[in-house]
Amino acid sequence: MTAREPIHCDLCIVGTGMAGMSAALFAANRGLRTALVGRTGEIIFATSLIDLMGVHPVESGTVWADPWAAIAALVRDQPRHPYALLPSEAIRSAIDELLDFLEANEMPFRGHPDRNVAVLTALGTAKTTYRVPLTFWAGVEARERKRPCLLADVQGLKGFSARQIASAASTSWPGLRTTRLVLPRVAGSGEVFAERLARALELDTHRRLLAEALAPHLAGVEAVGLPAILGISRSVAVLRDVEQRLGMPLFEIPTMPPGTTGLRLKETFERGLGAKGVTLFLENRVLAASMPSSGDFVLEVGRIEPELTIRAPMVILATGRFMGGGLKADRQVVRETLFDLPVHQPAGRAHWHREEFLDPRGHPVNRAGVCIDASFRPLDAAGRPVHARLFAAGSILAHQDWMRMKCGSGLAIASAWAAVGQAVGRLGRRKPPSS
Ligand SMILES: Cc1cc2nc3c(=O)[nH]c(=O)nc-3n(C[C@H](O)[C@H](O)[C@H](O)COP(=O)(O)OP(=O)(O)OC[C@H]3O[C@@H](n4cnc5c(N)ncnc54)[C@H](O)[C@@H]3O)c2cc1C
């Protein structure tokens, strides 16, 4: 037992990936006293592209231009996929609310309401997605129109070769020219790191040097593509400034993880959620949680040892999968790490993976996770809600393979929106806890 004064809130969200951050936004927008606890997870590795639904069925690799039609087909073929619990109006509302928040916090996104777009990757392939940060947008448009563009990389920046990208993309996007920039006064000499370069380009003098290095290579091109290095907290301002100096559109191409784009998303969320009054316990974990049948959940929070206690009538579990730490595999079973919830999974380790690593159907263990009811509450082995006020959202949910289906952020955002809606409904029926 601890003598610490507990922190009271209406809702505690566990996990600071896309699902947890989005849930915190939706809860704050609905007036809930919200606490958010989590360590930096997968989000800093993410491209920050918002996939809604790109590929179905995964075994044929069929890419869909219309994500809504793809969701309809998926739900028809796989009625246990979590999207089956989410009407399309709910998904649209969730994404719009999230994008409004990001735009208001200087990270605007672009896209089309009813179709996917294709983004050039650091491999030279095209990735299907739904919404892209504004700093990528001129590249999406230029690729669609096959405009002649210059792709530039930076000497010392590993994992991003303009020549390789242009060569791999040459059949779908002919007319790409390339150059390598040498920017010792911006990036230092030796190995160059994207984050350092991005922070350096927040300074006017460094942007001038970048524009001067690009200027001799612009004849005959209509836009310029760079690795995602245009600032961290002010990427649109950095982009616009360099565009003005060049006199043509500029776009970013995602780099290999960890890059700058996930970091931008993380910092934008943290800034914006703090301003909305969310109580943030960043770089912390919920180390233990008790789930009484009546009264508040009690969550012990800290880095290594418990340092504070949160009491909340409702909890949203958004702890992710194996990388985030929400699921853990021991030799025989996959477990949920915080509440030891039942995990839907293949019957035994021998069935986790298919023989071929690259089997297009994916591996059964990738669809392991927590089963939920229509109110987004985890279910026990008998199919009943484990607790009336415990909800789950994001990639921890069973019956989906977000990586192959290209539905990662869309599912995280929409399930967070739905879980918060359920929590709001239930809080209304209870006497608010006193603080
Ligand atoms: C390399 C990479 C690229 C990606 N690219 C895309 C893309 O192009 N498009 C797209 O749509 N999506 C992409 N994603 C996926 C997306 O970023 C999210 O990972 C996905 O949407 C699931 O998010 P999540 O919040 O459910 O889980 P996670 O992102 O895994 O977050 C889980 C969080 O829970 C925390 N946590 C776990 N246990 C505890 C605990 N006990 N206490 C407190 N916190 C805890 C973790 O530290 C982490 O912060 C990418 C992901 C990766 C890794």
The ligand as a Gaussian input file, in Angstrom:
#p B3LYP/6-31G(d) Opt

LIG

0 1
 C        7.671000       1.487000     -38.731000
 C        6.210000       1.791000     -38.704000
 C        5.626000       2.406000     -39.795000
 C        4.262000       2.695000     -39.775000
 N        3.727000       3.272000     -40.866000
 C        2.402000       3.518000     -40.895000
 C        1.819000       4.086000     -42.059000
 O        2.499000       4.364000     -43.047000
 N        0.485000       4.296000     -42.044000
 C       -0.308000       3.956000     -40.973000
 O       -1.508000       4.180000     -41.024000
 N        0.232000       3.408000     -39.864000
 C        1.560000       3.180000     -39.801000
 N        2.115000       2.630000     -38.693000
 C        1.222000       2.175000     -37.618000
 C        0.804000       3.202000     -36.612000
 O        1.806000       4.118000     -36.320000
 C        0.422000       2.531000     -35.293000
 O        1.450000       1.698000     -34.894000
 C       -0.772000       1.698000     -35.392000
 O       -1.731000       2.517000     -35.951000
 C       -1.171000       1.151000     -34.003000
 O       -1.155000       2.112000     -33.008000
 P       -1.463000       1.784000     -31.489000
 O       -1.601000       3.091000     -30.799000
 O       -2.576000       0.824000     -31.382000
 O       -0.194000       0.994000     -30.927000
 P        1.328000       1.460000     -30.681000
 O        1.723000       2.485000     -31.661000
 O        2.128000       0.207000     -30.592000
 O        1.309000       2.168000     -29.247000
 C        1.153000       1.436000     -28.069000
 C        1.605000       2.302000     -26.913000
 O        1.297000       1.693000     -25.678000
 C        2.402000       1.854000     -24.796000
 N        2.296000       0.872000     -23.712000
 C        2.341000      -0.487000     -23.768000
 N        2.188000      -0.999000     -22.526000
 C        2.040000       0.044000     -21.673000
 C        1.854000       0.165000     -20.267000
 N        1.775000      -0.885000     -19.464000
 N        1.780000       1.402000     -19.727000
 C        1.830000       2.508000     -20.526000
 N        2.000000       2.440000     -21.861000
 C        2.115000       1.238000     -22.430000
 C        3.592000       1.727000     -25.701000
 O        4.767000       2.216000     -25.096000
 C        3.098000       2.576000     -26.872000
 O        3.276000       3.942000     -26.621000
 C        3.469000       2.360000     -38.656000
 C        4.065000       1.752000     -37.560000
 C        5.414000       1.465000     -37.581000
 C        6.015000       0.790000     -36.410000

